[in-house]
Amino acid sequence: IRTNFACDNGERVSLRSFPQQGIAVLERGGQSTELQQQRVGSGFHYSNGQTSVRGKGGEMTLTVGMMAPTQCRAV
């Protein structure tokens, strides 16, 4: 499943999720980052410790390192 997002900070990112394998790949700024699926009550949450995406439906929050979380919406 591939979803493209436009974020409030002007970034455009893409998230490819592979639920059966428990991973997702975040494409951001020409770089691909593999994230592991995390337990969540509803929606989705993937993280590798440094980078995290969490959301539900067409909404997602992207957190990278110490930067402030950015809200993103599916386009």
N, C-alpha and C positions, 0 to 999 in steps of 0.2 A: 504494500500500500504506500503510495507516494503522495505527499501533500506539500504544496508550496505555500509559504507564509510571507506576508508583508508585516514588518515590525514597526513599532512606534518610533524607534531610533533611526528609521530609514533603511534598515537592512532588509534584504530578501533572503530567506533561507528555505531549504527543502528538507523534509523529514521522510525517510523511507523506513517503514516499520515492518518487522518480520516477527509477528506475535508467536508463531510456533517455535522459533528459535530463541525468543526472549531478548531480541536485540532491535535496535534502531540505528540508522546511520543519518547523522545530521550533516548536511552540506551547507557550509557557511564560508563566504569569502574565498571560494575555490578550494577549501579544505574539507575533507571528509573525516568525521569523528564517530567512532562506534560507541554506542551507549548501551548499557545493560538495563533490562526491564526491572522496575522496582514495584513492590507491592503498593497498591492503591485501592481505595474503596470503590471509586468510579473514575472513568476517564483513563488517562495514561500518564505514566511517569517513567522516564528513562534518564540514567545518569552514569557518569564514569568517575564521579568524585569532583572533577574540575568543571565539567559542563553538565547542565541539567535542563531537561525540558519536561514540562508538566502541563496538562490541559485536558479539555473535554470538548468534543465536537470540533468546531472550527476555531476555537480559542486556544492559545498556548502561551505559557510564560517561559522565556529563555533566560537562563542564568549561566554566565561564563565567568569563572574565577571570582574576583572581587567586584566586578562591575555590577551596577544596579540591575535587577531583573527587568527585562523588556517584554512588554505585551505584544503578541503577534496574532494576526488573523489570517485564516485560510483565504487564498485568492484563486 
